Amino acid sequence: MNFFISDAMAASPAQGDALTSFLPLIVIFVIFYFLLIRPQSKKAKEHKQMVGALAKGDEVVTNGGILGKIVKVGDNFIELEVADGMNVKVQRQAVATLMPKGTIKEL
């Protein structure tokens, strides 16, 4: 059967450097870090700072889309005034965005 496969082709391939064999894996990890992991952690850090700085009188939008003004701030929960005399209690982490002052009056 030597006429189908030469002896040189049938021999096991030569082992290259360990670095060159892991180089594509390292490049993929670096790309994932800069395109996925780093921006996501940066956004999470900014959200944590924004939630920590919430104060009475701030106008916010929750993850559910509720627009309201903060009337009471607790450790884990905040109370939003969504209409005159109508308050809703939500978790601090549920706040998606901090709106500019006067946004509610424009609506």
Backbone as CSV, one residue per row, in Angstrom:
resi,resn,N_x,N_y,N_z,CA_x,CA_y,CA_z,C_x,C_y,C_z
1,MET,0.798,-1.195,0.000,0.000,0.000,0.000,0.841,1.258,0.000
2,ASN,2.102,1.147,-0.190,2.972,2.310,-0.199,2.775,3.181,-1.420
3,PHE,2.118,2.684,-2.436,1.967,3.498,-3.637,0.835,4.521,-3.510
4,PHE,-0.043,4.415,-2.482,-1.091,5.410,-2.267,-0.617,6.570,-1.389
5,ILE,0.082,6.250,-0.321,0.548,7.277,0.609,2.041,7.110,0.775
6,SER,2.754,8.147,0.534,4.207,8.053,0.693,4.545,7.957,2.176
7,ASP,5.699,7.448,2.471,6.108,7.268,3.862,6.234,8.602,4.592
8,ALA,6.616,9.637,3.895,6.767,10.947,4.533,5.418,11.503,4.963
9,MET,4.375,11.291,4.194,3.044,11.794,4.533,2.410,10.985,5.658
10,ALA,2.734,9.727,5.771,2.138,8.874,6.786,2.753,9.093,8.145
11,ALA,3.918,9.680,8.212,4.575,9.920,9.493,3.797,10.990,10.249
12,SER,3.862,10.949,11.572,3.143,11.937,12.377,3.735,13.319,12.118
13,PRO,2.888,14.344,12.167,3.387,15.700,11.887,4.345,16.151,12.980
14,ALA,5.286,16.969,12.602,6.276,17.474,13.552,5.598,18.439,14.526
15,GLN,5.991,18.361,15.770,5.423,19.241,16.785,6.095,20.606,16.694
16,GLY,5.272,21.648,16.578,5.807,23.011,16.517,5.981,23.570,17.912
17,ASP,6.312,24.817,17.986,6.431,25.481,19.280,5.067,25.517,19.965
18,ALA,5.073,25.480,21.257,3.825,25.565,22.009,3.187,26.940,21.820
19,LEU,4.020,27.969,21.689,3.505,29.331,21.519,2.750,29.476,20.198
20,THR,3.299,28.915,19.127,2.632,29.051,17.835,1.342,28.253,17.785
21,SER,1.237,27.186,18.552,-0.004,26.424,18.552,-1.081,27.115,19.392
22,PHE,-0.678,27.871,20.414,-1.646,28.588,21.243,-1.880,30.017,20.783
23,LEU,-1.144,30.487,19.814,-1.261,31.863,19.349,-2.668,32.213,18.847
24,PRO,-3.330,31.386,18.034,-4.698,31.738,17.623,-5.669,31.831,18.805
25,LEU,-5.513,30.962,19.781,-6.363,31.005,20.964,-6.138,32.288,21.758
26,ILE,-4.887,32.691,21.880,-4.553,33.919,22.595,-5.106,35.139,21.859
27,VAL,-4.997,35.157,20.535,-5.520,36.270,19.733,-7.041,36.372,19.878
28,ILE,-7.736,35.244,19.849,-9.197,35.251,20.010,-9.581,35.775,21.385
29,PHE,-8.863,35.364,22.427,-9.164,35.856,23.769,-8.956,37.362,23.863
30,VAL,-7.879,37.876,23.276,-7.615,39.324,23.304,-8.722,40.085,22.577
31,ILE,-9.158,39.570,21.447,-10.253,40.210,20.698,-11.532,40.203,21.525
32,PHE,-11.862,39.070,22.146,-13.053,38.992,22.998,-12.955,39.967,24.163
33,TYR,-11.764,40.098,24.742,-11.605,41.001,25.876,-11.905,42.437,25.472
34,PHE,-11.327,42.891,24.361,-11.504,44.287,23.968,-12.864,44.572,23.340
35,LEU,-13.506,43.583,22.735,-14.796,43.831,22.085,-16.000,43.493,22.962
36,LEU,-15.852,42.566,23.905,-17.001,42.141,24.699,-16.837,42.372,26.199
37,ILE,-15.789,41.865,26.784,-15.661,41.861,28.236,-15.408,43.266,28.789
38,ARG,-14.465,43.989,28.234,-14.099,45.314,28.746,-15.249,46.325,28.639
39,PRO,-15.918,46.450,27.480,-17.040,47.412,27.427,-18.186,47.052,28.373
40,GLN,-18.451,45.756,28.525,-19.542,45.350,29.404,-19.214,45.663,30.862
41,SER,-17.993,45.416,31.293,-17.622,45.722,32.668,-17.586,47.231,32.906
42,LYS,-17.196,47.997,31.896,-17.185,49.457,32.016,-18.613,49.989,32.166
43,LYS,-19.531,49.440,31.384,-20.926,49.866,31.472,-21.530,49.490,32.829
44,ALA,-21.196,48.312,33.337,-21.700,47.882,34.649,-21.159,48.784,35.758
45,LYS,-19.902,49.191,35.645,-19.301,50.076,36.638,-19.979,51.444,36.620
46,GLU,-20.259,51.975,35.429,-20.943,53.267,35.315,-22.352,53.189,35.891
47,HIS,-23.063,52.082,35.646,-24.419,51.914,36.174,-24.391,51.846,37.695
48,LYS,-23.416,51.143,38.251,-23.301,51.030,39.705,-23.047,52.400,40.337
49,GLN,-22.202,53.215,39.705,-21.943,54.563,40.212,-23.194,55.428,40.124
50,MET,-23.937,55.311,39.017,-25.157,56.100,38.839,-26.199,55.704,39.885
51,VAL,-26.358,54.408,40.141,-27.338,53.947,41.125,-26.917,54.383,42.527
52,GLY,-25.638,54.378,42.813,-25.157,54.809,44.121,-25.334,56.294,44.362
53,ALA,-25.388,57.087,43.307,-25.493,58.545,43.437,-26.930,59.052,43.339
54,LEU,-27.913,58.173,43.305,-29.300,58.622,43.208,-29.686,59.415,44.450
55,ALA,-30.424,60.495,44.245,-30.827,61.358,45.351,-32.276,61.795,45.151
56,LYS,-32.850,62.298,46.212,-34.216,62.793,46.169,-34.313,63.945,45.171
57,GLY,-35.340,63.899,44.319,-35.544,64.947,43.326,-35.039,64.585,41.943
58,ASP,-34.245,63.523,41.822,-33.765,63.082,40.511,-34.911,62.478,39.712
59,GLU,-34.875,62.689,38.417,-35.872,62.102,37.526,-35.225,60.936,36.798
60,VAL,-35.879,59.767,36.870,-35.277,58.539,36.361,-36.284,57.755,35.522
61,VAL,-35.743,56.837,34.726,-36.546,55.868,33.988,-36.105,54.490,34.455
62,THR,-37.074,53.641,34.781,-36.754,52.284,35.235,-36.602,51.358,34.037
63,ASN,-36.146,50.125,34.314,-36.015,49.123,33.254,-37.366,48.790,32.631
64,GLY,-38.430,48.954,33.380,-39.773,48.694,32.866,-40.344,49.856,32.070
65,GLY,-39.632,50.978,32.025,-40.078,52.123,31.244,-40.869,53.143,32.028
66,ILE,-40.888,53.049,33.331,-41.633,53.996,34.163,-40.786,55.238,34.396
67,LEU,-41.345,56.399,34.086,-40.674,57.675,34.295,-41.216,58.279,35.575
68,GLY,-40.333,58.676,36.467,-40.792,59.251,37.725,-39.722,60.057,38.407
69,LYS,-40.154,60.765,39.451,-39.255,61.590,40.256,-39.063,60.900,41.601
70,ILE,-37.821,60.821,42.041,-37.512,60.153,43.307,-37.982,61.031,44.462
71,VAL,-38.803,60.435,45.346,-39.281,61.163,46.520,-38.697,60.597,47.805
72,LYS,-38.219,59.348,47.762,-37.658,58.724,48.960,-36.569,57.746,48.534
73,VAL,-35.418,57.812,49.195,-34.293,56.939,48.861,-33.961,56.080,50.072
74,GLY,-33.934,54.764,49.855,-33.530,53.826,50.905,-32.267,53.097,50.486
75,ASP,-31.886,52.096,51.283,-30.678,51.339,50.966,-30.868,50.487,49.714
76,ASN,-31.996,49.773,49.623,-32.235,48.879,48.491,-33.368,49.342,47.578
77,PHE,-34.233,50.197,48.074,-35.405,50.616,47.312,-35.473,52.134,47.236
78,ILE,-36.122,52.614,46.169,-36.432,54.035,46.046,-37.921,54.157,45.770
79,GLU,-38.464,55.297,46.109,-39.886,55.538,45.865,-40.002,56.622,44.807
80,LEU,-40.725,56.305,43.742,-40.896,57.228,42.622,-42.297,57.803,42.634
81,GLU,-42.393,59.088,42.338,-43.687,59.709,42.122,-43.915,59.726,40.615
82,VAL,-44.879,58.901,40.152,-45.129,58.782,38.723,-46.267,59.693,38.269
83,ALA,-47.112,60.101,39.202,-48.191,61.061,38.945,-48.459,61.771,40.263
84,ASP,-49.301,62.793,40.236,-49.605,63.514,41.473,-50.242,62.562,42.483
85,GLY,-49.552,62.370,43.618,-50.074,61.524,44.679,-49.939,60.034,44.432
86,MET,-49.311,59.623,43.356,-49.158,58.195,43.064,-47.679,57.832,43.131
87,ASN,-47.325,57.043,44.150,-45.937,56.649,44.344,-45.767,55.162,44.085
88,VAL,-44.612,54.812,43.544,-44.280,53.428,43.243,-42.925,53.139,43.874
89,LYS,-42.829,51.987,44.542,-41.565,51.589,45.154,-40.872,50.595,44.231
90,VAL,-39.610,50.882,43.872,-38.834,50.005,42.984,-37.443,49.799,43.578
91,GLN,-36.776,48.742,43.121,-35.405,48.504,43.553,-34.482,49.539,42.927
92,ARG,-33.422,49.845,43.619,-32.454,50.814,43.081,-31.845,50.312,41.783
93,GLN,-31.570,49.000,41.705,-30.940,48.426,40.525,-31.867,48.458,39.306
94,ALA,-33.156,48.695,39.511,-34.110,48.740,38.406,-34.068,50.059,37.642
95,VAL,-33.317,51.021,38.144,-33.206,52.311,37.458,-32.284,52.137,36.255
96,ALA,-32.809,52.482,35.083,-32.038,52.329,33.849,-31.269,53.597,33.504
97,THR,-31.943,54.749,33.582,-31.286,55.995,33.188,-31.685,57.136,34.109
98,LEU,-30.783,58.063,34.233,-31.029,59.295,34.960,-31.349,60.356,33.915
99,MET,-32.517,60.939,34.016,-32.979,61.918,33.025,-32.585,63.328,33.476
100,PRO,-32.491,64.271,32.536,-32.211,65.660,32.910,-33.385,66.250,33.703
101,LYS,-33.074,67.204,34.569,-34.115,67.848,35.368,-35.129,68.533,34.452
102,GLY,-36.409,68.425,34.799,-37.461,69.056,34.017,-38.026,68.183,32.915
103,THR,-37.591,66.963,32.796,-38.087,66.067,31.744,-39.559,65.753,31.947
104,ILE,-39.964,65.561,33.179,-41.361,65.205,33.455,-42.294,66.369,33.120
105,LYS,-41.890,67.591,33.368,-42.743,68.748,33.093,-42.908,68.985,31.603
106,GLU,-41.928,68.537,30.794,-42.032,68.710,29.345,-43.113,67.812,28.751
107,LEU,-43.386,66.703,29.414,-44.395,65.771,28.915,-45.726,66.291,29.287
